């Protein structure tokens, strides 16, 4: 998908087959990673933020990555981590794409020599056009819902009409997506990718294989 060695870096029009990419985030267990792979996910997200109920250690992340097919991109999610913490993850579990979910500056995000996406918490007054200029070398902006005190995984959608059509960076749509609403979301927003965590869980950090499969079917139905 968007690994450092990937050739699928198509700026605005999606992956090479023009389908919407799917990322299953907050993977904490081997069986959930394999369920995502079997269902056809393009990427999985591993959360390296200790306050999250979906947090994984470097050792757990490395073990999960070892069982994944080579064509699934591994994404490391960080929230206001130090540069040393990010480098420790890259040394012990070399994720292919970095996802920054805090207040990280563009200079911070780009210092690791890895492709990255920058999350934007969508609330009143957010200027996505300015965000795209500021983080111009990001692979995409990941749009999530602003919920005070929660850095992602809230299960709440935001107003998709807030997304400008002339944005200079691709969009990864997140925030409250479920098997029940993802078809509509993809048809309305036409993002490069969609990102789901709580919407395919049976409990926080525990994925439901049937909901993962249903979510991906919903995305594929939207692409028809």
Secondary structure as UniProt FT lines:
FT   TURN            4..5
FT   TURN            11..13
FT   TURN            16..17
FT   STRAND          21..24
FT   HELIX           30..39
FT   STRAND          43..47
FT   TURN            50..51
FT   TURN            53..54
FT   HELIX           58..67
FT   TURN            70..71
FT   STRAND          73..78
FT   HELIX           83..92
FT   STRAND          97..100
FT   HELIX           106..110
FT   TURN            111..112
FT   STRAND          116..122
FT   TURN            124..125
FT   HELIX           128..134
FT   TURN            135..137
FT   STRAND          140..145
FT   TURN            148..149
FT   HELIX           160..162
FT   TURN            165..166
FT   STRAND          171..173
FT   TURN            179..181
FT   HELIX           182..189
FT   STRAND          193..196
FT   HELIX           198..200
FT   STRAND          201..203
FT   TURN            204..205
FT   STRAND          206..207
FT   HELIX           209..223
//
